[in-house]
Amino acid sequence: MPRRNTTRLLTVGDVRRLDVPRDAVGRATDGSCGGRFPGRFRRDGRACYRSFRRATAVALMLLVCSQTLAMAITYYVAPYGNDENLGSQTAPFRTVPQGLARAGAGDTVFVKSGTYDLAGFATTVDYALTLTGEDKGSTVLTNGGTLTCAKSLTVENVTFRNWRSTVFKPAASEGGLLDGFVVRNCIFEHLASAINTGKEPKGVITNVKIANCEFRNMEGNGVAAISIAYGVISNVQVTGSTFKNLKSTTKGCSAVVVGSNATRATTKDILISENEMDTIWGPTTVVDGAGPEVHGILAYGTNVRILKNVVRNLNAGTDHEAIYMKASHSVIADNVVENCGSGSGGADITSKGGEASEGNVISGNRITSLQPGRGMLINGGTIIKGNHIKKPNGLNGIDVYAFGKPVTITGNYVETKLGSAIRLEGGKDGIISDNIAISYAGTPIKVRGSLGTTIQANQERQVP
């Protein structure tokens, strides 16, 4: 299907109107030839000639600079199509690779309902593209390879099933820019990785939006449903999506990862909100040199907001955290964590960062579980308020290593079995107030090496 080109040529009337001041009835007021060709001079032939030259120069410049407007095209793919067709709605292609091969910058590939075997097809798209399915439940792509995108990509209404490798790899090389990676209303199932930058990107990756998707029944040697971990990362949103039955056989397993230790300083403006995660399982011991890291949400950077998510049923083990954040000036609020457990390396909700941790708020979260481990593990420079933690078999409820920074712990309900309901170490000028702290076998509130800490108006109970 050829692109339609639109070019407008200037007329003599256009030339006559250029660069010539006129009165109310259209007469020239500068003594020139009024935009007409030389030969009918009113005052000065040279003035008229200069005016004509100016008008002609402007007209030629506009003509040369007028650009061809390429109209975006939609190519169609259907089970009854033929790759020899034009890719129109009435004469669609048969295969998705053919649609991608024919598409150019700004185009759309529309895939009709059906199941399409991609036979390991993998490609790199270095231009803006939209891939749209007719219906996410009935438009199914299977057995594909990785689609690497270096420019803007929008994907919607497609099921990706039984994939051989990562489905989408957002990648910006050093000095490059990927501005706009959008995946919405899609299903990813029976694969190990849906969206993963890998470790190669060094350029800018910004304006990433993943919304209203389903990630389910994912299994492999290391599972990451979403991992936007490398590059200069900003403006990432993961919202309204579900993650269910994620299982890693040897390495770590995570639903959502944004940023990394290596990119923490340049990762910013992250929103992970209103997602639901259920049954995330990984190894509990080191296997083949890989740690047993399991997370619902793992995020790094500045201005990270983790809000109103539900995380259920992480298997218990060291470094198994429902929510883990290494950030500053960030918020973990109004999340629900149920039946998750962590060993000595973490907690159900962990907010670390050491001496770089500051300006964080942990509020309104609800943690309930019969599994062991800590409820919260927090570093200094943090306000911890209005949380509900009930772990009858747990270790410390709120465990804070403050690194010499102030901490405010107020208005929390904490109930645990072993250790302390609230424990603070290494703080300075902190406040522990208006909490209900219940411990079955330990001291309800325990403070060590924290100068200037104010402890007031708490209800402390030790229940046998």
Secondary structure, DSSP 8 states (H G I E B T S, - for coil): -----------HHHHHHTT--B-TTS-BSSSS-TTS-TT--SS-HHHHHHHHHHHHHHHHHHHHH--------EEEE-TT--TTS---SSS-BS-HHHHHHH--TTEEEEE-SEEEE-TT--EEE-S-EEEEES-TTTEEEES---EEESS-EEEES-EEES-SS-SEEE---TT-EEEEEEEES-EEESSSEEEE--S---SEEEEEEEES-EEEEEEESSEEEEEE-SSEEEEEEEES-EEEEEEESSS-EEEEEE--TTTGGG-EEEEEES-EEEEEE--SS-BTTB---EEEEEEEEEEEEEES-EEEEE--BTTEEEEEEEEES-EEES-EEES--B-TT-EEEEEE-GGG--SEEEES-EEE-SS-SEEEEEESSEEEES-EEEETT-S-SEEEE-TT--EEEES-EEEESSS-SEEEES-BS-EEES-EEEESSS-SEEEES-BT-EEES-EEEE--
